[in-house]
Amino acid sequence: MKKIWDSPNKEIENFLNINDQSFELTQIKKAKSKVKSLIFSKIVGITLGLGWISFMFILIYFTVFNTPISFGKFFFVGSLSIIVLITSLAVFLYVKDIITIKQIDNSESVTVTQLKLASLQLSIIKSVRVSWLQLPFYSTWYLNYELIMKGNIIFWIVQIFVTGITTWLAIWLFRNINYKNLNKKRVRNLMQGVGFYSVTQAMDYIKEIDNFKNDR
Amino acid sequence: MMNNQIDKKEFVRLIQENKGIVFKICNSYCQDKEGREDLAQEIVYQLWRSIQTFHAELKFSTWMYRITLNVAISYYRKSKRVNTIVSLSENLTDIIDENEGYEDEYEKDRMLLQNLINDLKELDRTLIILFLEAKTYKEIAEILGMTETNVATKIYRIKEQLKQKIMNFKNQRIWKTRI
């Protein structure tokens, strides 16, 4: 096998014939593509998150300083503040990912670097599970004195059902979407169903690296 | 910082000296010519970018293999998500026999070996490439981040696996010529 591997190969002569000038061009081209491919999705996430937080802040600011104190104001400001807090946490996790991407060192051993890269792909799971926690608060921001005191039975049935189901869903997703549960078929299907196929792939790869490293 | 010590000219010279291994690794992780060139450029870019992290206590070849393999595996995994990588070994007899452009048996054998390597799992490929590049178990362990014993066991298994596949391939060819 070694003899075949080392046998002369004409293709190598014509391969990667770089000089100083073409090397310069390669550098510029690759510097651009790298930023695009690795950090782009995280930057999109951060931009959307910050946009949403700013919008919520404007609403909170106008409500606090431009409307009289009321029962409804408490629900509105309270719900939006929790949404802002949870979205900020998700944005923070994305920022942390960008810092990790910048710190990835390809000159570390293959298993270490590959493990870090796969974990990075998997880290989206943290932002996703945290983000779900804001779900019930989208069903409470509009509550006011009038609705609570004078709301009819249908209003209460719908309100309790929607808030109840979103609270249950948020807690269930927060508790179940984690690394350990990615082995469970139900969670795997859920993640793949919402387009996070790369997350389950990353999890499989982490297992593969672990087996490779520890001879299992 | 290494960047200050190795200028562009020196770096380009080092790349030209080691382009054989870059080619073989690209060949093992990318099947189309265009993709191979793109991967090679990515490797060169990453080598230049990482040269500042080069530590004197590490052998230059160990450092280079680590970066080249890491970039190649990441590239492969990225393209695997986009395209379905087709396993070649099943139809290898046809592929190799139908290609008449080979000048000698070595070229045929090289294609067979390359395709069998490309059919291994991405991490197993690193082991056999480094083994064929005559790296010691110690250096392989250092490049991959595993123990020497584990390297030895795995290489033995992969070699057996490849031997078996080569035997099957040769038997298939004998059958074909008889028919």
Interface residues (C-beta under 8 A of the other chain):
Chain A: M1 K2 I4 W5 D6 S7 N9 E11 I12 F15 L16 I18 N19 D20 F23 E24 T26 Q27 K29 K30 A31 K34 S37 D105 N106 S107 E108 S109 V110 T111 V112 T113 Q114 L117 Y197 S198 Q201 Y205 E208 I209 F212 K213 N214 D215
Chain B: K8 K9 F11 V12 I15 Q16 K19 G20 V22 F23 K24 C26 R36 E37 A40 Q41 E42 V44 Y45 Q46 W48 S50 T53 F54 L58 W63 R66 I67 L69 N70 V71 I73 S74 R77 K78 R81 Y106 D109 R110 L113 K121 L123 D124 T126 L132 E133 A134 E142 I143 L144 G145 M146 N150 T153 K154 K159 L162
